[in-house]
């Protein structure tokens, strides 16, 4: 997971800063929704991969 998270700052630091700045402006509800979505997608990928 950290490999994927490290790709954007390594390949394009300006885009990573812009994305991080936009994420900092999100409301708590929006961040929670994104976190929940990532959690569900990750679990679905694990279920498909190890089924």
C-alpha positions as CSV (number, residue, x, y, z in Angstrom):
1,X,0.0,0.0,0.0
2,X,2.8,2.4,0.8
3,X,4.3,1.8,-2.6
4,X,1.1,3.1,-4.2
5,X,0.8,6.0,-1.8
6,X,4.4,7.0,-2.6
7,X,4.1,7.0,-6.4
8,X,2.4,10.4,-6.8
9,X,4.8,12.4,-4.6
10,X,7.7,10.7,-6.2
11,X,6.6,11.2,-9.8
12,X,4.9,14.6,-9.5
13,X,5.4,16.6,-6.3
14,X,3.5,19.7,-7.5
15,X,0.4,17.6,-8.3
16,X,0.7,15.8,-5.0
17,X,0.8,19.2,-3.2
18,X,-2.3,20.4,-5.1
19,X,-4.2,17.2,-4.3
20,X,-3.2,17.4,-0.7
21,X,-4.3,21.1,-0.5
22,X,-7.7,20.2,-2.0
23,X,-8.1,17.3,0.4
24,X,-7.4,19.6,3.4
25,X,-10.4,21.7,2.3
26,X,-12.9,18.8,2.4
27,X,-15.4,18.7,5.2
28,X,-15.3,15.9,7.8
29,X,-18.3,14.2,6.1
30,X,-16.6,14.2,2.7
31,X,-13.4,12.8,4.2
32,X,-15.4,10.1,6.0
33,X,-17.2,9.2,2.8
34,X,-13.9,8.9,0.9
35,X,-12.5,6.8,3.7
36,X,-15.5,4.5,3.7
37,X,-15.4,4.2,-0.1
38,X,-11.7,3.3,0.0
39,X,-12.4,0.7,2.8
40,X,-15.2,-1.0,0.8
41,X,-13.3,-1.0,-2.4
42,X,-10.2,-2.4,-0.7
43,X,-12.3,-5.2,1.0
44,X,-13.9,-6.0,-2.3
45,X,-10.5,-6.3,-4.0
46,X,-9.3,-8.6,-1.2
47,X,-12.4,-10.8,-1.4
48,X,-12.0,-11.2,-5.2
49,X,-8.3,-11.7,-5.0
50,X,-8.4,-14.4,-2.3
51,X,-11.6,-16.2,-3.3
